[in-house]
Amino acid sequence: MTFAIIKTGGKQYKVKEGEIITIEKLEGDFKAGDKISFDEIVLTGDDKDVDMGQPFVKGKKVEAEFVEEGKSKKVTSLRFKNKSNQGFGTRRGHRQTYNKVKIAKI
């Protein structure tokens, strides 16, 4: 079973062929079925050997197919000063955007 560790969006993901992963939103406009190529591969391997890059493996690519784009659940943060008579408190919310891709070929 071949696997690879790719770097995208400031994070690293361990991927296998046929797997659907959720990654940080990529720059550009994509439609369902578009091809995406990841060039920053940190490590590739299978049952027998491992190929590790310094910092990236040369000459290897991971090809993927765009599935969908979306937003994750809302994350809220609250700031509050205790024992103050001013009624200070702020609440903020954030929804992170993501892309889902299906790994086609390593």
PEGI-V812084 format. One record per residue. N is the residue number from 1. RES is the residue in one letter. SS is DSSP state (H for helix, E for strand, L for the rest). Layout:
N:RES:SS ; N:RES:SS
//
This chain:
1:M:L ; 2:T:L ; 3:F:E ; 4:A:E ; 5:I:E ; 6:I:E ; 7:K:E ; 8:T:E ; 9:G:L ; 10:G:L ; 11:K:E ; 12:Q:E ; 13:Y:E ; 14:K:E ; 15:V:E ; 16:K:E ; 17:E:L ; 18:G:L ; 19:E:L ; 20:I:E ; 21:I:E ; 22:T:E ; 23:I:E ; 24:E:E ; 25:K:L ; 26:L:L ; 27:E:L ; 28:G:L ; 29:D:L ; 30:F:L ; 31:K:L ; 32:A:L ; 33:G:L ; 34:D:L ; 35:K:E ; 36:I:E ; 37:S:E ; 38:F:E ; 39:D:L ; 40:E:L ; 41:I:E ; 42:V:E ; 43:L:E ; 44:T:E ; 45:G:E ; 46:D:L ; 47:D:L ; 48:K:L ; 49:D:L ; 50:V:E ; 51:D:E ; 52:M:E ; 53:G:L ; 54:Q:L ; 55:P:L ; 56:F:L ; 57:V:L ; 58:K:L ; 59:G:L ; 60:K:L ; 61:K:L ; 62:V:E ; 63:E:E ; 64:A:E ; 65:E:E ; 66:F:E ; 67:V:E ; 68:E:E ; 69:E:E ; 70:G:E ; 71:K:E ; 72:S:L ; 73:K:L ; 74:K:L ; 75:V:E ; 76:T:E ; 77:S:E ; 78:L:E ; 79:R:E ; 80:F:E ; 81:K:L ; 82:N:L ; 83:K:L ; 84:S:L ; 85:N:L ; 86:Q:L ; 87:G:L ; 88:F:L ; 89:G:E ; 90:T:E ; 91:R:E ; 92:R:E ; 93:G:E ; 94:H:E ; 95:R:L ; 96:Q:L ; 97:T:E ; 98:Y:E ; 99:N:E ; 100:K:E ; 101:V:E ; 102:K:E ; 103:I:E ; 104:A:E ; 105:K:E ; 106:I:L
//
